[in-house]
Amino acid sequence: MISGLKLSTYDIIVIGGGSAGLVAAVGAAKLGARVALVEKKALGGDCLYTGCVPSKTLIRSARFAHEVSRAAEFGFAPLDWQFAGDTFAAITGRVRRVIETVGEHDAPEVFRREGVEIIFGTPRFVSPHELEVEPLESGMGETPYLRARRFCIATGSSPAAPPVENLRETGFITNEEVFQLQTLPRALVVLGGGPIGLELGQAFARLGSRVTIVEMRDRLLPREDAEVSALIEKKLRAEGVEVLLDAKAVHASRTTGDGSKSVTIEQHNARREILADEILIGTGRRPNTENLDLEAAGVAYDDKRIQTDAYLRTTAPHIYAAGDVTGHFPFTHMAAYEAAVVVRNALFFWPLTQQLDFRVVPWATFTDPEIARVGLTEQQARERYGDGRVRVFRTEFADNDRAQTEAAGEGFAKLICAGRREEIVGAHIIGAHAGELIHEVVLAMKQRLPASALGGLIHIYPTLTQVNQRAGLDAVLAKLEPYQKHLARYFAWRRSKPGRRQKQG
């Protein structure tokens, strides 16, 4: 307990100005609470500056370059694209402009108008209910001390570098530096075959880099359905990306002469060296807990997450956590969801009112084709329910008329169903706009509907959403299978009987 100092007191203090922190702060303020939000740098977090917004902007530029290279498929003479001014900096310049535009929604004055007090500085706990904040810049006045009944820790996560010998001495980039590049790397080694590695690896390959993706496991995107992993691997290889599976980077060094970097890869008991201008790390994340002095607050944590319960309380019951720092799901939409849970539980006091519900969690990987998922994979469903209780309904984008008009016939939609009602327990879409198409399946899963419900909806023709409808129609037909023999016998009997007019004549 700090004595002899005047403390600013709040109903809740939110630590971290990313997606989770902003949602928690505004939500609490709208309920009438006195709220302070403490942020070290700028509001918006990883999603705005080094994650979703810049990566999707870069991916769009790369997709445009790829579409130009396909001009002949659309009836045009082959075309050749060039960077504006022959420099990659024009691409990253566009990324910065988009960040600035989107960032207007996260300007401090926007949240101050909502009643949130914004404090910039580095926070640390000095007791379970008190926080010391070191000002962002020297000369900004005395270090403020804050007190609150409740706290929400929403400090996010940072890239985690793999244990590769001499990697730090050699130098590497992560999603925090990649969008600052002014020159396109001639060769790029990507460590990690997860969403970050695939999205950025494909984008740089389409812009002209020679890209090698190194993945320790036996397939890309190991959290996705096996068929999805196989298709995206095939697509990347077709675009010239070298994919090394069951491979591990063991050593990095700088070469003499041109200053490029060398990465030693161990694969199938053999070693090889790969030269690259840059090494991009996409192997995982670590929670941002350093310098918070969580021990002083009684909050337990490790190198993976802050420990929370089903209500997002930490081991200090008045302190909550939300977003990446919890280690649950590294997605902006899940950070916002967890922040809403915190607001409800922290401000409505006892009894706690909302537990986490991760039964229906969608996500997408923005490669081309896009990959979207919700619920269980086919393997997970068979392990949980047994082979005899699982049914899969699948439709190909190649059979969708709109996909043909768009020259986007790669991919499929796959519904995983279980039980007597054939309720949807998982869905996987790989194809154009998969991240948009998954949402009607998300709603169906949330309402515990069977796959046949999608077949009963009227879908506009021609649209890509008909891949979901087609899978649902297959489920409808499957329900009729037990009656097919009976119907066949009935119609045969009807055909064998003379018609009414024939009998009267």
C-alpha positions as CSV (number, residue, x, y, z in Angstrom):
1,M,0.0,0.0,0.0
2,I,1.3,3.4,-1.0
3,S,1.1,6.0,1.8
4,G,1.7,9.7,1.8
5,L,0.6,10.1,-1.9
6,K,-2.6,11.2,-3.4
7,L,-3.9,8.4,-5.6
8,S,-6.3,8.7,-8.6
9,T,-9.0,6.1,-8.0
10,Y,-11.0,4.3,-10.6
11,D,-13.7,1.6,-10.9
12,I,-11.5,-0.3,-13.4
13,I,-8.1,0.3,-14.9
14,V,-7.4,-1.3,-18.3
15,I,-3.7,-2.0,-19.1
16,G,-3.1,-2.2,-22.8
17,G,-4.6,-0.2,-25.7
18,G,-5.0,-3.0,-28.2
19,S,-8.3,-4.6,-29.4
20,A,-9.1,-6.2,-26.0
21,G,-8.2,-3.1,-24.0
22,L,-10.1,-0.7,-26.1
23,V,-13.3,-2.8,-26.1
24,A,-13.0,-3.3,-22.3
25,A,-12.4,0.4,-21.6
26,V,-15.3,1.7,-23.8
27,G,-17.6,-1.0,-22.6
28,A,-17.0,-0.2,-19.0
29,A,-17.3,3.6,-19.6
30,K,-20.7,3.1,-21.3
31,L,-21.9,1.4,-18.2
32,G,-21.0,4.4,-16.1
33,A,-17.8,3.3,-14.6
34,R,-14.8,5.6,-14.0
35,V,-12.2,4.1,-16.4
36,A,-8.5,4.6,-17.0
37,L,-6.7,3.0,-19.9
38,V,-2.9,2.8,-19.6
39,E,-0.9,2.2,-22.8
40,K,2.8,2.3,-23.4
41,K,2.9,3.5,-27.0
42,A,-0.2,4.2,-29.1
43,L,-3.8,3.0,-29.2
44,G,-4.7,0.3,-31.7
45,G,-2.2,-2.5,-30.8
46,D,-0.7,-5.2,-32.8
47,C,-3.7,-5.6,-35.1
48,L,-3.5,-2.0,-36.4
49,Y,0.3,-1.5,-36.6
50,T,1.9,-4.9,-37.2
51,G,-0.9,-7.4,-37.7
52,C,-4.2,-7.6,-39.4
53,V,-4.4,-4.2,-41.1
54,P,-0.9,-4.0,-42.6
55,S,-0.7,-7.7,-43.5
56,K,-4.1,-7.7,-45.4
57,T,-3.0,-4.5,-47.1
58,L,0.2,-6.1,-48.3
59,I,-1.6,-9.2,-49.3
60,R,-4.0,-7.2,-51.5
61,S,-1.1,-5.6,-53.4
62,A,0.4,-9.0,-53.9
63,R,-2.9,-10.4,-55.1
64,F,-3.2,-7.6,-57.6
65,A,0.3,-8.4,-58.9
66,H,-0.8,-12.1,-59.2
67,E,-4.0,-11.1,-61.1
68,V,-2.0,-9.1,-63.6
69,S,0.2,-12.1,-64.2
70,R,-3.0,-14.0,-65.1
71,A,-4.2,-11.5,-67.6
72,A,-4.4,-14.1,-70.4
73,E,-6.9,-16.1,-68.5
74,F,-9.3,-13.1,-68.6
75,G,-9.0,-12.5,-72.3
76,F,-6.2,-9.9,-72.2
77,A,-2.7,-9.9,-73.7
78,P,-0.1,-11.0,-71.2
79,L,1.0,-8.1,-69.0
80,D,4.0,-7.4,-66.9
81,W,3.7,-5.3,-63.8
82,Q,6.4,-3.1,-62.2
83,F,6.6,-1.4,-58.8
84,A,5.7,2.3,-58.9
85,G,9.0,4.1,-59.3
86,D,10.7,0.7,-59.5
87,T,10.8,0.5,-55.7
88,F,9.1,-1.8,-53.2
89,A,8.7,1.3,-50.9
90,A,5.6,2.2,-52.8
91,I,3.9,-0.9,-51.5
92,T,4.9,-0.3,-47.9
93,G,4.0,3.3,-48.3
94,R,0.4,2.2,-49.1
95,V,0.5,0.0,-46.0
96,R,1.3,3.0,-43.9
97,R,-1.4,5.1,-45.5
98,V,-4.0,2.5,-44.7
99,I,-2.8,2.2,-41.1
100,E,-3.2,6.0,-40.7
101,T,-6.7,5.9,-42.1
102,V,-7.9,2.9,-40.0
103,G,-6.1,4.4,-37.0
104,E,-8.4,7.4,-37.0
105,H,-10.9,5.1,-35.3
106,D,-8.4,4.5,-32.5
107,A,-7.4,8.1,-31.9
108,P,-7.2,9.0,-28.1
109,E,-9.8,11.7,-28.4
110,V,-12.3,9.1,-29.7
111,F,-12.1,7.3,-26.4
112,R,-11.9,10.3,-24.3
113,R,-15.2,11.4,-25.7
114,E,-16.6,8.1,-24.5
115,G,-15.4,8.9,-21.0
116,V,-12.2,6.9,-20.9
117,E,-9.1,8.6,-19.3
118,I,-6.1,7.8,-21.5
119,I,-2.7,7.6,-19.7
120,F,0.4,6.9,-21.8
121,G,3.3,5.3,-19.9
122,T,4.8,2.1,-18.7
123,P,2.7,0.5,-15.9
124,R,3.8,-1.8,-13.1
125,F,1.9,-3.1,-10.1
126,V,3.1,-2.0,-6.7
127,S,0.3,-3.8,-4.8
128,P,-2.8,-5.8,-5.7
129,H,-4.9,-2.6,-6.1
130,E,-2.2,0.0,-7.0
131,L,-0.3,0.8,-10.2
132,E,2.7,3.0,-10.9
133,V,2.9,4.5,-14.4
134,E,6.2,5.8,-15.7
135,P,5.5,8.6,-18.1
136,L,6.1,7.9,-21.8
137,E,8.6,10.7,-22.1
138,S,10.9,12.3,-19.6
139,G,9.8,15.8,-18.5
140,M,6.1,14.9,-18.5
141,G,5.7,15.4,-14.8
142,E,5.6,13.2,-11.8
143,T,5.0,9.5,-12.0
144,P,1.3,8.9,-11.5
145,Y,0.0,6.3,-9.1
146,L,-3.4,4.8,-9.8
147,R,-5.8,2.8,-7.7
148,A,-8.8,0.7,-8.8
149,R,-11.3,-1.9,-7.5
150,R,-10.8,-3.9,-10.7
151,F,-8.2,-4.3,-13.3
152,C,-8.1,-5.8,-16.8
153,I,-4.7,-6.8,-18.2
154,A,-4.8,-6.7,-22.0
155,T,-1.2,-6.2,-23.0
156,G,-1.2,-8.6,-26.0
157,S,1.6,-10.7,-27.3
158,S,4.9,-10.4,-29.2
159,P,6.7,-12.6,-31.8
160,A,8.7,-15.5,-30.2
161,A,12.0,-16.3,-31.9
162,P,12.9,-20.0,-32.2
163,P,16.1,-21.4,-30.5
164,V,18.3,-21.2,-33.6
165,E,22.0,-20.9,-33.0
166,N,23.4,-17.4,-33.8
167,L,20.0,-16.2,-35.0
168,R,19.9,-13.0,-33.0
169,E,23.5,-12.2,-34.0
170,T,22.6,-12.7,-37.6
171,G,19.5,-10.7,-37.5
172,F,15.9,-11.4,-38.4
173,I,12.6,-9.7,-39.0
174,T,9.1,-10.4,-37.6
175,N,5.7,-9.0,-38.4
176,E,6.8,-6.0,-36.3
177,E,9.5,-5.0,-38.9
178,V,8.5,-6.6,-42.2
179,F,6.1,-3.7,-43.2
180,Q,8.9,-1.2,-42.8
181,L,11.0,-2.7,-45.6
182,Q,11.9,-0.4,-48.4
183,T,13.5,-2.9,-50.7
184,L,12.0,-6.2,-51.7
185,P,14.2,-9.1,-50.5
186,R,15.5,-11.1,-53.5
187,A,15.3,-14.2,-51.3
188,L,13.3,-14.7,-48.1
189,V,13.5,-17.6,-45.6
190,V,10.3,-18.0,-43.5
191,L,10.6,-20.0,-40.3
192,G,7.1,-21.3,-39.5
193,G,4.4,-22.8,-41.6
194,G,1.5,-21.2,-39.7
195,P,-0.8,-18.4,-40.7
196,I,1.7,-15.6,-40.4
197,G,4.4,-17.5,-42.4
198,L,2.0,-18.6,-45.2
199,E,0.3,-15.2,-45.6
200,L,3.5,-13.2,-45.8
201,G,5.4,-15.9,-47.6
202,Q,2.9,-16.1,-50.4
203,A,2.6,-12.3,-50.6
204,F,6.4,-11.8,-51.0
205,A,6.6,-14.6,-53.5
206,R,3.9,-13.0,-55.6
207,L,5.8,-9.7,-55.4
208,G,9.0,-11.3,-56.7
209,S,10.9,-12.8,-53.8
210,R,12.3,-16.3,-53.9
211,V,10.6,-17.7,-50.8
212,T,11.4,-20.8,-48.7
213,I,9.1,-21.9,-45.9
214,V,10.5,-24.1,-43.2
215,E,8.1,-26.0,-41.0
216,M,9.1,-28.4,-38.3
217,R,5.9,-30.6,-38.5
218,D,4.9,-32.9,-41.3
219,R,2.4,-30.4,-42.8
220,L,1.6,-26.7,-43.1
221,L,-1.1,-25.2,-40.9
222,P,-1.1,-28.2,-38.5
223,R,-4.2,-26.9,-36.6
224,E,-6.3,-27.1,-39.8
225,D,-8.0,-30.0,-41.4
226,A,-5.5,-32.3,-43.2
227,E,-7.2,-31.8,-46.6
228,V,-6.9,-28.0,-46.2
229,S,-3.2,-28.3,-45.4
230,A,-2.6,-30.4,-48.4
231,L,-4.4,-28.1,-50.8
232,I,-2.6,-24.9,-49.6
233,E,0.7,-26.7,-49.8
234,K,0.0,-27.7,-53.4
235,K,-1.0,-24.1,-54.2
236,L,2.1,-22.6,-52.7
237,R,4.4,-25.0,-54.5
238,A,2.6,-24.2,-57.8
239,E,3.4,-20.5,-57.3
240,G,7.1,-21.3,-56.9
241,V,7.3,-21.3,-53.1
242,E,9.7,-23.9,-51.7
243,V,8.1,-25.7,-48.8
244,L,10.3,-27.8,-46.5
245,L,8.4,-30.0,-44.1
246,D,9.8,-32.0,-41.2
247,A,12.6,-29.4,-41.3
248,K,14.3,-27.4,-38.6
249,A,16.5,-24.3,-38.8
250,V,19.6,-25.1,-36.6
251,H,22.1,-22.3,-37.4
252,A,22.2,-18.8,-38.9
253,S,25.0,-16.6,-40.0
254,R,26.0,-13.7,-42.2
255,T,27.9,-14.4,-45.3
256,T,30.9,-12.4,-46.5
257,G,30.7,-10.2,-49.5
258,D,27.1,-9.1,-50.2
259,G,26.0,-9.3,-46.6
260,S,23.3,-11.9,-47.2
261,K,22.3,-14.4,-44.5
262,S,22.7,-18.1,-44.4
263,V,20.3,-20.5,-42.7
264,T,21.3,-24.1,-42.0
265,I,18.3,-26.5,-42.3
266,E,18.2,-30.0,-40.9
267,Q,15.7,-32.3,-42.7
268,H,15.6,-36.1,-42.8
269,N,19.0,-36.4,-41.1
270,A,20.6,-34.2,-43.8
271,R,21.7,-30.6,-43.7
272,R,21.6,-27.9,-46.3
273,E,22.3,-24.1,-46.4
274,I,19.9,-21.6,-47.8
275,L,21.0,-18.0,-48.6
276,A,18.5,-15.2,-48.1
277,D,18.4,-11.4,-47.8
278,E,16.0,-11.7,-44.9
279,I,14.9,-14.2,-42.3
280,L,11.2,-13.8,-41.4
281,I,10.1,-15.4,-38.1
282,G,6.5,-16.7,-37.9
283,T,6.9,-19.5,-35.3
284,G,4.7,-18.3,-32.4
285,R,3.9,-15.7,-29.9
286,R,4.7,-14.9,-26.2
287,P,2.6,-12.9,-23.8
288,N,3.6,-9.3,-23.0
289,T,4.0,-9.6,-19.2
290,E,7.5,-8.1,-18.7
291,N,7.9,-5.1,-16.4
292,L,4.3,-5.4,-15.1
293,D,5.6,-6.8,-11.7
294,L,2.6,-9.2,-11.7
295,E,4.1,-10.9,-8.5
296,A,3.3,-7.7,-6.6
297,A,-0.4,-8.1,-7.6
298,G,-0.5,-11.9,-6.9
299,V,-1.1,-12.7,-10.6
300,A,0.3,-16.1,-11.8
301,Y,1.8,-16.4,-15.3
302,D,4.3,-18.3,-17.3
303,D,6.0,-17.9,-20.7
304,K,2.8,-18.9,-22.5
305,R,0.0,-17.0,-20.8
306,I,-1.4,-15.3,-17.7
307,Q,-3.4,-17.9,-15.8
308,T,-7.2,-17.3,-15.9
309,D,-10.3,-19.2,-15.0
310,A,-13.6,-19.6,-16.9
311,Y,-14.6,-16.0,-16.0
312,L,-11.2,-14.6,-17.1
313,R,-10.2,-13.9,-13.5
314,T,-6.5,-14.2,-12.7
315,T,-5.2,-15.7,-9.5
316,A,-6.0,-12.3,-8.0
317,P,-9.8,-12.4,-8.2
318,H,-10.2,-8.7,-8.8
319,I,-7.8,-8.7,-11.7
320,Y,-8.9,-10.0,-15.1
321,A,-7.1,-10.6,-18.4
322,A,-8.3,-10.6,-22.0
323,G,-6.8,-11.1,-25.4
324,D,-3.6,-12.6,-26.6
325,V,-2.1,-12.4,-23.1
326,T,-4.4,-15.2,-21.9
327,G,-2.9,-17.6,-24.5
328,H,-6.4,-18.7,-25.7
329,F,-6.7,-17.5,-29.3
330,P,-4.4,-15.0,-31.0
331,F,-7.2,-13.3,-33.0
332,T,-8.6,-9.8,-32.8
333,H,-12.2,-10.9,-32.8
334,M,-11.5,-13.2,-29.8
335,A,-9.8,-10.4,-28.0
336,A,-12.9,-8.3,-28.3
337,Y,-15.1,-11.2,-27.2
338,E,-13.0,-11.8,-24.1
339,A,-13.0,-8.1,-23.3
340,A,-16.8,-8.1,-23.3
341,V,-16.8,-11.1,-20.9
342,V,-14.4,-9.2,-18.6
343,V,-16.6,-6.1,-18.6
344,R,-19.7,-8.1,-17.7
345,N,-18.0,-10.1,-14.9
346,A,-15.9,-7.3,-13.4
347,L,-18.5,-4.6,-13.2
348,F,-21.6,-6.6,-12.3
349,F,-19.7,-8.1,-9.3
350,W,-21.2,-11.2,-7.6
351,P,-22.4,-13.5,-8.8
352,L,-20.2,-13.7,-11.9
353,T,-22.5,-13.8,-14.8
354,Q,-20.7,-15.1,-17.9
355,Q,-18.3,-17.9,-18.5
356,L,-16.1,-18.3,-21.6
357,D,-17.7,-20.3,-24.4
358,F,-15.2,-21.5,-27.0
359,R,-17.6,-24.1,-28.6
360,V,-18.0,-21.9,-31.8
361,V,-14.8,-20.0,-32.6
362,P,-14.2,-19.1,-36.2
363,W,-10.9,-18.0,-37.8
364,A,-9.4,-17.5,-41.2
365,T,-6.0,-17.5,-42.8
366,F,-5.8,-15.0,-45.6
367,T,-3.8,-16.9,-48.1
368,D,-5.1,-17.3,-51.7
369,P,-7.3,-19.2,-51.6
370,E,-8.5,-18.2,-48.2
371,I,-8.9,-20.7,-45.4
372,A,-11.7,-20.5,-42.8
373,R,-12.5,-22.8,-40.0
374,V,-15.0,-23.2,-37.1
375,G,-15.3,-26.1,-34.7
376,L,-13.8,-29.6,-35.0
377,T,-11.7,-31.1,-37.8
378,E,-12.9,-34.4,-39.3
379,Q,-10.2,-36.3,-37.3
380,Q,-11.2,-34.6,-34.1
381,A,-14.9,-35.3,-34.6
382,R,-14.2,-39.0,-35.3
383,E,-12.1,-39.2,-32.2
384,R,-14.8,-37.6,-30.1
385,Y,-18.0,-39.2,-31.5
386,G,-16.7,-42.3,-33.2
387,D,-16.6,-43.1,-36.9
388,G,-20.2,-44.4,-37.1
389,R,-21.7,-41.1,-35.7
390,V,-19.8,-38.7,-38.0
391,R,-20.8,-37.7,-41.5
392,V,-19.0,-35.3,-43.8
393,F,-20.8,-33.2,-46.5
394,R,-18.5,-31.6,-49.0
395,T,-18.8,-29.5,-52.2
396,E,-16.2,-28.3,-54.6
397,F,-15.7,-24.7,-55.7
398,A,-15.2,-26.1,-59.2
399,D,-18.9,-27.0,-59.1
400,N,-20.0,-23.5,-58.2
401,D,-21.1,-21.4,-61.1
402,R,-20.0,-18.1,-59.6
403,A,-16.6,-19.5,-58.8
404,Q,-16.3,-20.4,-62.5
405,T,-17.2,-16.9,-63.6
406,E,-14.5,-15.5,-61.3
407,A,-11.9,-18.1,-62.3
408,A,-11.8,-19.1,-58.7
409,G,-12.5,-22.8,-58.9
410,E,-9.9,-24.0,-56.4
411,G,-11.1,-25.2,-53.1
412,F,-13.9,-26.9,-51.2
413,A,-16.4,-26.5,-48.4
414,K,-16.6,-29.3,-45.9
415,L,-19.2,-29.7,-43.1
416,I,-18.5,-32.1,-40.3
417,C,-21.7,-33.4,-38.7
418,A,-22.3,-35.7,-35.8
419,G,-25.1,-37.5,-34.0
420,R,-28.6,-38.6,-35.1
421,R,-29.6,-35.1,-36.1
422,E,-26.3,-34.6,-38.0
423,E,-25.7,-31.4,-36.1
424,I,-22.8,-29.3,-37.5
425,V,-19.8,-29.7,-35.2
426,G,-17.2,-28.3,-37.6
427,A,-16.7,-26.6,-41.0
428,H,-13.8,-26.0,-43.2
429,I,-13.7,-23.8,-46.3
430,I,-10.8,-23.2,-48.5
431,G,-11.5,-21.0,-51.5
432,A,-12.3,-17.5,-52.6
433,H,-13.7,-15.3,-49.8
434,A,-13.8,-18.3,-47.4
435,G,-13.5,-15.8,-44.5
436,E,-16.8,-14.3,-45.5
437,L,-18.5,-17.6,-46.4
438,I,-17.9,-19.3,-43.0
439,H,-20.3,-17.0,-41.1
440,E,-23.6,-18.6,-42.0
441,V,-22.1,-21.9,-40.8
442,V,-21.0,-20.2,-37.6
443,L,-24.6,-19.1,-37.0
444,A,-25.9,-22.6,-37.8
445,M,-23.4,-24.1,-35.3
446,K,-24.3,-21.5,-32.6
447,Q,-28.0,-22.5,-32.9
448,R,-27.0,-26.2,-33.0
449,L,-28.7,-26.7,-36.4
450,P,-28.2,-29.7,-38.6
451,A,-26.4,-29.4,-41.9
452,S,-29.7,-29.8,-43.7
453,A,-30.8,-26.4,-42.5
454,L,-28.3,-24.8,-44.9
455,G,-29.9,-26.7,-47.7
456,G,-33.3,-25.3,-46.8
457,L,-32.2,-21.7,-47.1
458,I,-32.8,-19.8,-50.3
459,H,-29.4,-18.5,-51.6
460,I,-29.0,-15.9,-54.3
461,Y,-27.8,-17.3,-57.7
462,P,-25.0,-17.1,-58.7
463,T,-23.1,-16.6,-55.5
464,L,-20.2,-18.3,-53.8
465,T,-22.4,-18.9,-50.7
466,Q,-24.1,-21.7,-52.7
467,V,-21.1,-23.9,-51.8
468,N,-22.7,-24.0,-48.3
469,Q,-26.1,-24.6,-49.7
470,R,-24.9,-27.4,-51.9
471,A,-23.4,-29.2,-48.9
472,G,-26.6,-28.7,-47.0
473,L,-28.6,-30.1,-49.9
474,D,-26.4,-33.2,-49.8
475,A,-27.4,-33.5,-46.1
476,V,-31.1,-33.2,-47.1
477,L,-30.7,-36.0,-49.6
478,A,-28.9,-38.1,-47.0
479,K,-31.9,-37.9,-44.7
480,L,-34.0,-39.3,-47.5
481,E,-31.7,-42.3,-48.1
482,P,-33.6,-44.7,-45.7
483,Y,-36.9,-44.0,-47.7
484,Q,-35.5,-44.3,-51.2
485,K,-36.3,-48.0,-51.6
486,H,-39.8,-47.5,-50.3
487,L,-40.4,-44.6,-52.6
488,A,-38.9,-46.5,-55.6
489,R,-41.3,-49.4,-55.0
490,Y,-44.3,-47.0,-54.5
491,F,-43.6,-45.2,-57.8
492,A,-43.1,-48.5,-59.6
493,W,-46.5,-49.6,-58.2
494,R,-48.2,-46.4,-59.4
495,R,-46.8,-46.8,-62.9
496,S,-48.1,-50.4,-63.0
497,K,-51.7,-49.3,-62.3
498,P,-54.0,-48.0,-65.1
499,G,-54.8,-44.4,-64.9
500,R,-58.3,-43.1,-63.9
501,R,-59.3,-42.1,-67.4
502,Q,-58.0,-45.5,-68.8
503,K,-60.1,-47.4,-66.2
504,Q,-63.2,-45.3,-67.0
505,G,-62.9,-45.9,-70.7
